Amino acid sequence: MGAPPKGPFFRNVPPPTGGKTGSTYQRFIPREELGDFASWQPGSLGEPPASAPAAAEPTSADWQARIAAARQAGYQDGYRDGLVALENFKQAFAQQATSQIGALLDSFDEQLSALDAEMAGALARSAVLLAQQVLRAELDSHPEVVARVAAEAVNAVMLSARHIAVHVHPADLPLVSEGAADALQARGARLHADAGIRRGGVLVQSDVGAVDARIGVRWAQAAAALGSTLALDEDPA
């Protein structure tokens, strides 16, 4: 016979003497005979775990609530995006408007400056033309003014000057001789008739210099002060 199997095993024990045939036989099994056997627990026999209860289908009210929530979220997102777009548009429009207004103001300033210069030029030209007409009329109506011009020119010569000669138009000679006699005598000036001198003008020469008080020269100086180069005899275009 072979060797008995290793490990715990159960032996067939006959029922006790005098026991009833077919009756349930019970016997206490010592722990050392149980070996590695463990007590049975629920779920230890490999039964599948109990499945979770199925979720209930959403009702019509649930669907309506979900739709309303989605609609509200979409409205809020669209409103926020609309505000952002509106703010961007306002900023872009403000920048563009500022740039356009700045360019318009610059152009307006340039045009106004040009208009001011044009108006100033026109005013100066008008003043020169008016002075031209007044001077012509003054020479014709008050030729004796040349005497005052001659006296002022003689007095403008340096005191150390000698050999002073006063040149005037022949028609102005008697006027200067009478009206500026004191100034001529005080400086020992000699009076000369000169057809090259225009009426109303005076040219004083001496050994130390000259005083040019001719009409054309005096007119050019006055016109230059007004920003004009119009000659006395030049008619306006």
FITIDO-890055 format. One record per residue (C-alpha): residue number from 1; residue in one letter; x, z, y. Coordinates in steps of 0.05 Angstrom, whole numbers. Example, Ala and Ser with C-alpha at 12.3 -4.5 7.8 and 13.67 -1.06 7.14 Angstrom:
// residues 2
1/A/246/156/-90
2/S/273/143/-21
This chain:
// residues 237
1/M/0/0/0
2/G/22/-14/70
3/A/34/39/122
4/P/-27/64/160
5/P/-36/33/230
6/K/-4/70/288
7/G/-45/102/341
8/P/-110/140/339
9/F/-163/120/291
10/F/-229/148/267
11/R/-241/174/197
12/N/-306/168/160
13/V/-329/239/149
14/P/-385/250/97
15/P/-446/284/120
16/P/-451/358/107
17/T/-476/382/40
18/G/-551/393/37
19/G/-564/349/96
20/K/-624/304/97
21/T/-614/232/80
22/G/-629/185/138
23/S/-626/240/190
24/T/-584/230/252
25/Y/-514/254/242
26/Q/-479/286/299
27/R/-408/311/304
28/F/-363/335/360
29/I/-303/290/368
30/P/-241/326/390
31/R/-207/300/453
32/E/-144/283/417
33/E/-183/234/375
34/L/-210/198/436
35/G/-142/173/456
36/D/-146/125/516
37/F/-221/119/517
38/A/-255/136/582
39/S/-325/155/598
40/W/-372/100/617
41/Q/-389/93/690
42/P/-442/48/723
43/G/-413/-19/738
44/S/-353/-11/693
45/L/-378/-61/641
46/G/-366/-122/685
47/E/-435/-131/713
48/P/-436/-177/775
49/P/-441/-138/841
50/A/-509/-135/871
51/S/-518/-190/921
52/A/-534/-174/994
53/P/-606/-184/1014
54/A/-619/-253/1043
55/A/-625/-256/1119
56/A/-693/-267/1146
57/E/-709/-335/1177
58/P/-713/-333/1254
59/T/-783/-335/1279
60/S/-811/-380/1333
61/A/-803/-324/1384
62/D/-730/-317/1364
63/W/-719/-392/1374
64/Q/-753/-389/1442
65/A/-709/-330/1462
66/R/-646/-367/1440
67/I/-667/-430/1478
68/A/-683/-389/1541
69/A/-615/-354/1536
70/A/-578/-420/1527
71/R/-617/-451/1585
72/Q/-600/-391/1630
73/A/-526/-395/1611
74/G/-525/-470/1625
75/Y/-559/-458/1692
76/Q/-509/-405/1712
77/D/-450/-450/1691
78/G/-478/-509/1729
79/Y/-493/-466/1790
80/R/-421/-439/1790
81/D/-392/-508/1781
82/G/-436/-534/1837
83/L/-412/-479/1884
84/V/-339/-495/1867
85/A/-351/-570/1879
86/L/-388/-555/1944
87/E/-331/-511/1969
88/N/-279/-565/1951
89/F/-321/-617/1988
90/K/-327/-572/2049
91/Q/-252/-561/2052
92/A/-237/-635/2042
93/F/-289/-654/2095
94/A/-261/-603/2144
95/Q/-190/-629/2135
96/Q/-212/-701/2143
97/A/-255/-684/2204
98/T/-198/-645/2235
99/S/-150/-702/2224
100/Q/-199/-753/2253
101/I/-215/-709/2313
102/G/-141/-697/2325
103/A/-127/-772/2323
104/L/-186/-785/2369
105/L/-162/-732/2419
106/D/-91/-761/2417
107/S/-119/-831/2430
108/F/-164/-803/2485
109/D/-104/-769/2517
110/E/-64/-833/2515
111/Q/-120/-873/2545
112/L/-132/-819/2598
113/S/-58/-818/2615
114/A/-57/-893/2620
115/L/-120/-891/2663
116/D/-89/-837/2707
117/A/-27/-879/2716
118/E/-69/-940/2730
119/M/-112/-902/2780
120/A/-50/-872/2813
121/G/-19/-941/2818
122/A/-83/-971/2847
123/L/-89/-913/2896
124/A/-16/-921/2918
125/R/-25/-996/2926
126/S/-88/-985/2967
127/A/-51/-935/3011
128/V/7/-983/3021
129/L/-40/-1040/3039
130/L/-77/-995/3087
131/A/-12/-973/3120
132/Q/9/-1045/3124
133/Q/-53/-1063/3162
134/V/-49/-1002/3207
135/L/24/-1016/3225
136/R/10/-1088/3242
137/A/-48/-1067/3286
138/E/-6/-1012/3318
139/L/50/-1060/3335
140/D/1/-1107/3367
141/S/-40/-1056/3405
142/H/15/-1006/3423
143/P/81/-1042/3431
144/E/107/-986/3475
145/V/118/-945/3412
146/V/184/-981/3404
147/A/212/-941/3463
148/R/202/-876/3424
149/V/234/-907/3362
150/A/294/-928/3404
151/A/303/-858/3434
152/E/300/-826/3365
153/A/350/-876/3337
154/V/399/-864/3394
155/N/394/-789/3386
156/A/408/-796/3312
157/V/477/-825/3325
158/M/534/-775/3320
159/L/553/-742/3385
160/S/624/-765/3377
161/A/603/-838/3373
162/R/626/-886/3426
163/H/608/-957/3446
164/I/534/-947/3427
165/A/494/-1013/3428
166/V/418/-1015/3420
167/H/389/-1081/3395
168/V/315/-1096/3404
169/H/270/-1156/3405
170/P/271/-1192/3472
171/A/198/-1177/3483
172/D/211/-1103/3471
173/L/271/-1100/3519
174/P/232/-1079/3582
175/L/191/-1029/3542
176/V/253/-995/3514
177/S/290/-999/3580
178/E/234/-962/3615
179/G/210/-916/3560
180/A/278/-894/3532
181/A/319/-895/3596
182/D/337/-822/3594
183/A/362/-825/3521
184/L/402/-888/3534
185/Q/434/-859/3597
186/A/451/-793/3565
187/R/490/-827/3508
188/G/517/-883/3551
189/A/483/-934/3506
190/R/478/-1007/3525
191/L/413/-1045/3511
192/H/416/-1115/3481
193/A/361/-1167/3468
194/D/365/-1193/3397
195/A/317/-1246/3371
196/G/336/-1227/3300
197/I/303/-1160/3308
198/R/228/-1158/3294
199/R/183/-1129/3347
200/G/177/-1055/3340
201/G/245/-1048/3308
202/V/311/-1020/3333
203/L/383/-1027/3308
204/V/435/-979/3337
205/Q/509/-993/3326
206/S/570/-952/3345
207/D/643/-942/3328
208/V/626/-889/3275
209/G/565/-921/3242
210/A/496/-951/3252
211/V/424/-928/3251
212/D/377/-980/3222
213/A/307/-969/3249
214/R/282/-1040/3240
215/I/209/-1047/3219
216/G/225/-1078/3152
217/V/273/-1022/3132
218/R/227/-966/3155
219/W/169/-999/3119
220/A/207/-1005/3054
221/Q/225/-931/3056
222/A/153/-911/3069
223/A/126/-957/3013
224/A/179/-931/2964
225/A/154/-860/2975
226/L/86/-885/2951
227/G/117/-921/2891
228/S/108/-990/2919
229/T/156/-1047/2933
230/L/107/-1088/2973
231/A/141/-1118/3034
232/L/109/-1112/3103
233/D/97/-1187/3108
234/E/75/-1194/3036
235/D/1/-1206/3028
236/P/-34/-1173/2969
237/A/-46/-1216/2908
